[in-house]
C-alpha cells in the first residue's frame, strides 16, 4: 500500500552551493552520501516523515534519468512514494497502464560509513515523474532519514506536489485504480489549469493540465514535458521561495 510521499527530488548542478543556499532559506540540510551511479546528495527531513533530496552528479552520467532534466534547468524533477508492498504496488501500477520496471536494489554509504539499502521500482521514460518511483527499505528507514527535522523557517512537512500533464484522463485512471478510490477535481486559477488530486497519507498529489494555449504550465510542458512542476511545504505561513535560491525548484511555504 502507498503510504505517502517518501521524498521530493531536486536536481542541482553543485551540491555544496545548493546546501548553503537552502540553509540560508532556513532549512536544516544534512549530508547524505554517494550513490554508485555518479550522484551524491544532501537531505532536508521533515517531522511528517518525508524529505527533500538535493542531488547532484559528481561524475557525468548522461544515461541517468535526472541528467537530462538537470541540463534543462534542474529543480524539482521527480517524486518518490513510500510503500510497504513494493511488489504489489508495482503490479498495481502495471495493471493500471503504467510501464514500470521490476524492483531493483540500490544503496548509498553515509558519511559515517553505514551502508543503506533499499529497493526501487522506477517508471519508464514518458511516464516517469508523473507516475512516482516507489521505494521499500531493506535497512531500517530511520537510518535513511535524518533525525534532524526542525527548521528555522518552521517547515514541518510536505503539503502537495503539483505535476504538469498534457492530459489528465490517463493519470486519473492510474491513481484511482492503484489507490482504489477516485480523485477530486481541482482548478488552479493561478496556473489557468484544471485537473485531479489524490490524498495519500498526509500528502496531496495534484495533476493539472493548462486550459488555454499559453501560460506558465503550457510553457513548462513544451520545454520540460510532463513532470513535477511545483511543491508546497507546510509551515503555517504562506511564503513563496525565490527559485534562484532554491536552484530552480518552485517551492512555496503554506
N, C-alpha and C positions, 0 to 999 in steps of 0.2 A: 504494500500500500504506500502511495506517496504521502509523505508526512509534512512537506512544506519545502520552501526554498532552502537548499543547503548553502549555496553561495552564489554571488554575482561575480562575473569575471570582467575585470577592467584591464585591457592590454595597454601597456605603456612602453615608450621607447627606452627609458632609462629608469631602472628600479630605484636607485638612490635618489634621483630627482623627484620621483613620484612619492616616495616615502616622506621626504622633507616637506613637500607641498601639502600632502594630506595631514601631516602633523600640524602644519600651520593653520589648517582649517579646523583644528580641534579634535582630530581623531587620534586614538592610540593605535599606532602601527607596530606590529610585531614581526620580526624576521621569520620567514618561512623556511625555505630550503631550496635545493636544486632537484629538478626532475631529469631523468636520463634522456629526455627528448630535446635538450637545449634551452630549457626555460628555468627561471628561478622566480620566487615570489615573496611577497610580504602580505600579511593578513590583518584585516580590521574586523575583529569579532564583536558581536553584539549580545546583549542579555537574552534576546529571543532565541539564541542558539544558531543563528545564521551569521554569515560573514561576507565581507567583500575581499576578493582576492586581487591584489595588484600583481600583474605578471608581465615579465619582460623576457627577451631572449638574450642569453649570454653567448650564444653562438647561432649563426644563421641556420634556419630550418624552413625553407620555402614550402615544404610539404606539410607543415603543421597547420592545423585548422585555423589557428588565430594569426598566422603570419600575414595572410592577405588582408584581413581587416585592419591589422596594425599599419600596413602600408597605406591604407585609406584614411588614417587618422586615429585609429585605435579607439580608446574609451570603452564604453560598455559593449562587449562583444558576445557574451553568452551568459547562460544561467544554468545552474545545476539543481536538480531536485533530489532530496534525500528519500530513500526508500528502505523499508525493512523486508522487501521481497523483490530483489533485483531481477531474478529470472521471471517472476510473474508479471512485473510491470513492463519489462522488455517485451514479453509476449503480448501483453495487452496493447501496447503501442503498435506493434506489428499488426495485430488483428484490426486495429482502427485505421490502418493505412499508412503508418509511418515506417520508412525504411531505416532501421536501426540495427547497428552491429551487435553481435553476440557480446556478452560481458567479457571484459578483458582486464587483467590486473595492471596496476600502476603503483608506483611508490615514490617517496622522496625521503631524503635524510635531513632531519632537523640540524640546526647549528650545534646542538649538544650531542649529535651522533646517533640519536634514536631514529630507527628506520620505520616510517609509517607505511602502511599497506592498505590498499582499498581496491575495489573492483568497479569499473565503469562500463556503462552501455552508452554509445555515442551515436546520435542520428547521422545519417549520411548527408553529403553536400546537397543543398537545395531545401532541406528541411531542418538542418542544424541551426540552432539559435531561435527557432520557432517551437519545435519540439525540444524539450530540455535534454541535456545529458543527465544520466542517472548514476547515483553513487550509493554503494553499500560498503561500509568499513570492514576490514579484516582485523586490523589492530583497533583498540578502543577509540571511539570517536573523540572522546575527551582529550586524547593525546594529539589528535589532528587539529583541534580547535583551540586557539589561545585562550587562556583563562582570564586575560586582561580584557574585560568587556565594558569598562567605564570610560567615557569620553568627555572631554572638556566642553564639547558642543552639545552635550545632552542626548545624543542619539542612543536609542535603546534597541533598535531593530530595523528590519526591512519592512516597508509598508507594501509597496507594489512594484512590479516590473511591467513596463509598457512595451509591447512588441509591435513593430510595424509590419503589416502583411498586405499583399495586394488583394486578397480575397479572404474574408472571414469564414466562409462556409465550411471549407475542409477542416480548419482549425477548431471550429465549434464542434464538429463531429468527433475529431480525435479526442479532445479532452472530455467531452460528455461520455464517450464510450469508456475511456480509461477510468474516469472518476465515478461513473455510474450515476451521474446527475447532470441536468442541463445547466448551461451558464446563464448569466443575466445580461441583458442588453445594456450597453453603455454608450454615451455620447460624450465627445470631447470637443467642446466649442473652441477651446484654445488651440486645438490642432485641426479644426474643421474636419473631424473624423468621427467614425462610429465603429462599434464592434461588440465584442463579448468579453465578459470577465468571469473568472472562476476563483473561488476562495479555496486554498489548500492549506490546512493548518492555520497559522497566524498570518498568512501572506495572501496577496491577490495577484493573479496573473491576468493581464489585460491585453487583448489583441485587437488592434484597431487598423482601419483602412481609411484613406482620405476620401472625403465626399466629392471634392472638386478636382480640377485639373492642376491646381497649384498648391502652394503652402509647404510648410516645413516637412511634413510627413511624406508628401509626394516626392519632394527633392531627395529625402533620405532613401526612399525606395529606389529611386533612379541611380543613386550613387553607391549605396551600400546593400541594396536588396532587402528581402525580408529578414529582419534581425531585431534584437533588442534595441529600443530607441532611448528609453529613459527609465529611471527608477526613483522611488521616493523612500526616504529614511525617516522612521518615527522619532521625533524629538520634542513634540509638544509645542512647536512653533514653526511657522511657515517661512522658510528662507531658501531661495534658490542659490545654488552654489555656482560660482564662476567656472565655466567649462575650461578656461585656460589654467585654472588652478587644480581642477580635477583631471587634467590631462585628457580632455575631450569627452569625458563621461558626463552625460546630462543627469545630474543628481539634484534633488531638492529635499530639504528638511520639511517635514509636515508635523 
